[in-house]
Amino acid sequence: MPHWSIIVEFETQDGREDDVAALLGDHARRTLSEEDGCLGFEVLRPIERDGRPVPGKVIVSETYAGEAAVSAHEAGPRMQPLGAALAPLVKSRRKIFSLVAGSGQPEAGLTPEQLNASNDG
């Protein structure tokens, strides 16, 4: 089954990046510990190539075991309180759903047994 990824880009109210990142960081930790279908959850602070922070932006990157895990996450009890807490801190958000390339497919290449046998020559 292919893994699902969710990327959410938040545009924060002026100077509220730290507050948004803190709320999302707590949500990420709890999601990872409480939801078996969550495979990864990072809160990102975008930067310019020279390392300067991009003002007014916070991004989350989430990975789930599949669509059912995404649906369970979206229906979870923390989502409404999180949305209410973020509402005064965020101007907008953009959500992107994706399939993780190569997930759920057999890995290409030699198995360890085949690799060992090919080196026995």
RAFENRA-V311967 format. One record per backbone hydrogen bond with DSSP energy under -1.0 kcal/mol. CO is the residue of the C=O (numbers start at 1). NH is the residue of the N-H. If there is no record, write none. Layout:
CO;NH, CO;NH
This chain:
3;100, 4;64, 5;98, 6;62, 7;96, 8;60, 9;94, 10;58, 11;91, 11;92, 13;16, 16;20, 17;21, 18;22, 19;23, 20;24, 21;25, 22;26, 23;27, 24;28, 25;29, 26;30, 27;31, 28;32, 29;33, 30;34, 31;35, 35;38, 37;65, 40;63, 42;61, 44;59, 46;54, 48;51, 52;48, 54;57, 56;12, 58;10, 59;44, 60;8, 61;42, 62;6, 63;39, 63;40, 64;4, 66;70, 67;71, 68;72, 69;73, 70;74, 71;75, 73;76, 76;79, 78;82, 79;83, 80;84, 81;85, 82;86, 83;87, 86;89, 86;90, 89;13, 92;11, 94;9, 96;7, 98;5, 100;103, 102;105, 111;115, 112;116, 113;117, 114;118, 117;120
